[in-house]
Amino acid sequence: MGWEHLVNQSSPIGLTPLVLLCLMSVGTLYYVLYKVWVSSRERHHGRRFLNAFWQCRSVEDVRAVVSSQHAYGRLTQAALSAADQLSTAQSEQTAVALGSSDEFLLRALRQAIAEERLRSESGLTFLASVGSAAPFVGLFGTVWGIYHALLAIGAAGQSSLDKVAGPVGEALIMTGFGLAVALPAVLVYNAFVRRNRVFMATLDGFAHDLFALLATGFQPATGNK
């Protein structure tokens, strides 16, 4: 009795939940490792950029330190691109059809923040699906296993407790496996949702500061913010 016997005596339909649960577990582990690596890299580059940004004395200084390797850099690039479009329109004495200069810059910042929110939330749907579906996938495997175990017991004509407990208990392994796959996915999902909420609030605050600096001009830096 155990995993080896469960696999050997299961039908293809009975093995399908086991394969799905294994894929869900591997997918969850991959997502966690990937997001931790990406978050660590972006946090490192973002911290360096912010330290350099608040030392800049002009837009040209910002262009020299900006990078697309992190969310702050991509947001700054979007703002600078919008500012360049406004400057070109003003130099050519053409009206900005989409509204005033401030509105145009705010739209560019909002669009960049929306893109960063989508980027940060990528993969969360998979984690939510694993957390909600894995227990039911395991339960289906248990039901199917118990069904075949009872058929085998009935065909053998032996219905004593020692003959029933082994196959039925073996089938219940799938329920435990489903819960073991779902629990880490739920915990990781909640952790990343909270992390994204805090990060987006910080990014939104930086966007307000960036808008104020581009709209009113840079002042000589007196230190980090």
C-alpha positions in Angstrom: 0.0 0.0 0.0 1.1 3.5 -0.7 2.0 5.8 -3.6 3.6 3.0 -5.7 0.6 0.7 -5.4 -1.8 3.6 -5.9 -0.1 4.4 -9.2 0.2 0.8 -10.4 -3.4 -0.1 -9.7 -5.0 3.2 -11.0 -6.6 3.6 -14.4 -5.7 6.4 -16.7 -8.7 8.4 -15.5 -7.6 7.8 -11.9 -4.0 9.0 -12.7 -5.2 12.2 -14.4 -5.9 14.1 -11.0 -2.4 13.0 -9.8 -0.8 14.4 -13.0 -2.8 17.6 -12.7 -1.8 18.1 -9.1 1.9 17.5 -9.9 1.7 20.1 -12.7 0.0 22.6 -10.3 2.6 22.0 -7.7 5.5 22.5 -10.2 3.8 25.6 -11.6 3.4 27.1 -8.2 7.0 26.5 -7.3 8.2 28.0 -10.6 6.0 31.1 -10.2 7.2 31.6 -6.6 10.9 31.3 -7.6 10.5 33.5 -10.7 8.6 36.3 -8.9 11.0 36.3 -6.0 13.9 36.6 -8.4 12.2 39.4 -10.4 11.1 41.3 -7.3 14.6 41.1 -5.8 16.2 42.4 -9.0 13.7 45.2 -9.4 13.9 46.2 -5.8 17.7 46.4 -6.1 17.7 48.4 -9.3 14.8 50.6 -8.1 16.5 51.5 -4.9 19.7 52.6 -6.8 17.6 54.6 -9.2 15.7 56.4 -6.5 18.9 57.3 -4.7 20.2 58.8 -8.0 16.9 60.3 -9.0 16.6 62.5 -5.9 20.1 63.8 -6.5 19.3 65.0 -10.0 19.2 68.7 -10.7 17.5 68.7 -14.1 15.6 66.5 -16.5 18.8 65.8 -18.4 20.3 64.3 -15.2 17.3 62.1 -14.9 17.7 60.8 -18.5 21.2 59.8 -17.7 20.2 57.6 -14.8 16.9 56.2 -16.0 16.6 52.5 -16.9 13.8 50.1 -18.0 15.0 47.4 -15.6 12.5 48.4 -12.9 9.1 49.9 -12.5 10.3 53.3 -11.3 12.5 53.6 -14.4 9.7 52.6 -16.8 7.3 55.0 -15.2 9.9 57.8 -15.5 10.5 56.9 -19.1 6.8 57.2 -19.9 6.7 60.6 -18.2 9.7 61.9 -20.0 8.3 60.6 -23.3 5.1 62.5 -22.7 7.1 65.6 -21.7 9.0 65.4 -25.0 5.8 65.2 -27.0 4.5 68.2 -25.2 7.7 70.1 -25.8 7.6 69.2 -29.5 4.0 70.3 -29.8 4.8 73.6 -28.1 7.8 74.3 -30.3 5.8 73.6 -33.4 3.0 75.7 -32.0 0.5 72.9 -32.4 -2.3 72.2 -30.0 -2.4 69.1 -28.0 -5.7 67.5 -29.0 -6.0 65.3 -25.9 -6.2 68.2 -23.4 -4.0 70.4 -21.5 -0.3 69.7 -20.8 -1.0 68.6 -17.2 -3.8 66.3 -18.3 -1.6 64.8 -21.1 1.2 64.1 -18.6 -1.3 62.6 -16.0 -2.7 60.3 -18.6 0.7 59.0 -19.5 1.5 58.4 -15.9 -1.8 56.6 -15.3 -1.3 54.4 -18.3 2.2 53.5 -17.1 0.9 52.7 -13.7 -1.8 50.5 -15.2 0.8 48.6 -17.2 2.9 48.1 -14.1 -0.1 46.8 -12.2 -0.8 44.3 -14.9 2.8 43.3 -14.9 2.9 42.8 -11.1 -0.4 40.7 -11.2 0.7 38.3 -13.9 0.5 34.8 -12.6 -1.9 35.5 -9.7 -4.8 34.0 -11.7 -2.9 30.8 -11.9 -2.2 30.8 -8.1 -5.9 31.6 -7.4 -7.0 28.8 -9.7 -4.6 26.3 -8.1 -5.8 27.3 -4.6 -9.4 26.9 -5.4 -9.3 23.9 -7.8 -6.6 21.6 -6.3 -8.7 20.3 -3.4 -11.5 19.3 -5.8 -9.1 17.7 -8.1 -7.7 15.6 -5.2 -11.3 14.8 -4.1 -12.2 13.5 -7.6 -9.1 11.3 -7.4 -10.2 10.0 -4.0 -13.8 9.3 -5.2 -12.5 7.5 -8.3 -10.0 5.5 -6.2 -12.6 4.5 -3.7 -15.0 3.4 -6.4 -12.4 1.1 -8.0 -11.3 -0.2 -4.6 -14.8 -1.1 -3.7 -15.3 -2.8 -7.1 -12.2 -4.8 -6.5 -13.2 -5.8 -3.0 -16.7 -6.8 -4.2 -15.2 -8.9 -7.0 -12.9 -10.7 -4.5 -15.8 -11.3 -2.1 -13.9 -10.1 0.9 -15.5 -7.2 2.8 -13.7 -7.4 6.2 -12.3 -4.2 7.7 -8.7 -5.2 7.0 -9.5 -5.7 3.3 -11.4 -2.4 3.0 -9.3 -0.1 5.1 -6.1 -0.4 2.9 -7.6 0.4 -0.6 -9.9 3.1 0.8 -7.2 4.8 2.9 -4.9 4.6 -0.1 -7.4 6.5 -2.2 -7.7 9.2 0.4 -4.1 10.1 -0.2 -5.3 12.1 -3.2 -7.4 14.3 -1.0 -4.4 15.0 1.2 -2.3 15.7 -1.9 -4.8 18.1 -3.2 -4.8 20.1 0.1 -1.0 20.0 0.2 -0.9 21.6 -3.3 -3.7 24.2 -2.6 -2.4 25.5 0.7 1.0 26.9 -0.5 -0.7 28.4 -3.5 -3.2 30.3 -1.3 -0.6 31.5 1.0 1.7 32.7 -1.8 -1.3 34.3 -3.5 -2.2 36.3 -0.4 1.4 37.3 0.2 1.9 38.6 -3.4 -1.5 40.4 -3.4 -0.4 42.3 -0.3 3.1 42.9 -1.7 1.6 44.3 -4.9 -0.8 46.5 -3.1 2.0 48.1 -1.0 4.2 48.4 -4.1 1.5 50.1 -6.2 0.8 52.6 -3.4 4.5 53.4 -3.3 4.7 53.7 -7.1 1.6 55.9 -7.1 3.3 58.3 -4.6 6.4 58.4 -6.8 4.2 59.2 -9.8 2.8 62.2 -8.0 6.2 63.5 -7.1 7.4 62.9 -10.7 4.4 64.8 -12.1 5.1 67.8 -9.7 8.8 67.9 -10.7 8.1 67.8 -14.4 5.3 70.3 -14.1 7.1 72.8 -11.9 10.7 72.1 -12.7 13.6 70.7 -10.7 15.1 72.5 -7.7 18.6 72.0 -6.4 18.7 68.7 -4.4 19.2 68.9 -0.7 19.3 65.2 -0.1 17.4 62.0 -0.6 13.6 62.1 -0.2 
